[in-house]
Amino acid sequence: MITSDPKLVEYLKTSLVSGRSKEDIYKELLGQGWTIEVIQESFNAIGTEQEKEDTSKKTIRIIVTIAAVLVGAGIFSFIAANWLEMTKPIKIAIILISMIISYGAGWHLKEKSDLLKTGGALILLGSIIYGAGIFLVAQMFNIRANWPDGFILWMIGTVAMAFAVESYLLFYLAIPLGIIAIVGHPFGIFTGFGYNSFLLTSSFLLLAATIITFATGWIVRKKMPPGLKDFY
């Protein structure tokens, strides 16, 4: 059974990182007396290590994302449990402070501390808080609007933040938000377009959401490299 040589594997890694092609590496190693079988087995070993590393990264990414969602749910469960006892300024302050801390800490960890996954999870948490805040504020002040409009505003804010911090995870979050908004809008909104100011506002929001969604999708697809872009 042919096994890979540890020193050869390390040499191959260094050569590939430096930008050398496999063909050049093969020619050099064959000239040094290495057999094709040993060289190929060493390349296979690198591929196996990479697959294990990618699996580990995906697992960590999923865990921190779920953790961010659970933390967000915990925050709003606490707020909901004490909602009636809080005054409006306190409610708004809690929403704003939680959102700012999540965004700020996420950006710092992602950009300054190179903790991409943790930072991305906190930024995701900030977007969840932002979206929940839209509905909570609307409820506090009895704002009359179609409920899907809240999802449209949430989607627009999420897309803006996604561009600001270059987070593909936020782009992915914006997709279901846009779908919920489009599906949730009653068909009557189109028949009333131009005659009812309430429906007119919702129609413009829906039109803006559609344009933003397609424009964002086109930009993401254009910028995405051949290999799938990392979520964070």
Secondary structure by P-SEA (a helix, b strand, c coil): cbbbbaaaaaaaaaaaaacccaaaaaaaaaaacccaaaaaaaaaaaaaaaaaaaaaaaaaaaaaaaaaaaaaaaaaaaaaaccccccaaaaaaaaaaaaaaaaaaaaaaaccccaaaaaaaaaaaaaaaaaaaaaaaaaaaccccccaaaaaaaaaaaaaaaaaaccaaaaaaaaaaaaaaaaaccccccccccccaaaaaaaaaaaaaaaaaaaaaaaaaaaccccccccc
